[in-house]
């Protein structure tokens, strides 16, 4: 696989304004594709906003998956289909169930072939809409795509090393991370994204939102990080598209050979899972 361009689409969604947010998402995705991006990641709850005050308001802003919004993005991907595969988009949204008491904080993976996969946020903080959403039940899946093996987690999931480790063990090359990091969470792009990328030897494409909503300021600084934990690109605190060139197959070389036979490291191959029983208690 040759190198590809990936992008983060840092934006300022408006609470409950799904139609306006979708129009902005479509415009940013079209611009990203024109720039050659084969994968574009949007923030958590980019379609609806995040700071809802109750479950009923969240349910009104939720949408079926697949549904009209995801279908429109699939059509856009189809219209801009690339000869070598893609483009793909990862988008955060509130997923509606048939039960008004159940709303999921979800991320969808969409490509020219349509809906590829859905991930439902597993770890829920006491913050924003996550005070009312239902914990996800999808587990941590990896999807084989034309741009590589891709997994998804959402925001707070990053603070649980088991989540990204599970994706790495599942063969993920790229982990997309839609997020809503508010003020007070600056250590996420400073420490967590880089550490998770390094310890799992994967690319992390983390897209935060920006702007103010429901009394919280979201600081942006979306980030693309490589398997060495190095930051390839980082956004400011305003709306912007940010790009990096990556070779997803680099994530498949887990063993670091610093001095052959004398200094070699493999944080996946050198694990001792028979000693980790307590992790699953």
ABEGO torsion letter per residue (X at the ends): XBBBBBBBBBBBBBBGBAAAAAAAAAAAAAAAAAAGBABBBBBBGAAAEABBABAAAAAAABBBOBBAAAAAAAAAAAAABBAAEOBBBBBBBBBBBABAABBBBBBBBBBAAEBABBBBBABBBBBEAAAABBBBAAEBBBBBBAAEBBBBBBEAAAABAAAAAAAAAAGBABBBBBBBBBBGAAAAAAAAAAAAAAAAGBBBBBBBBBEBBGGBBBAEGBBBBBAAGBBABBBBABBBBBBBBBBAAAAABABBBABBGABBBBAAAABBAAAAAAAAX
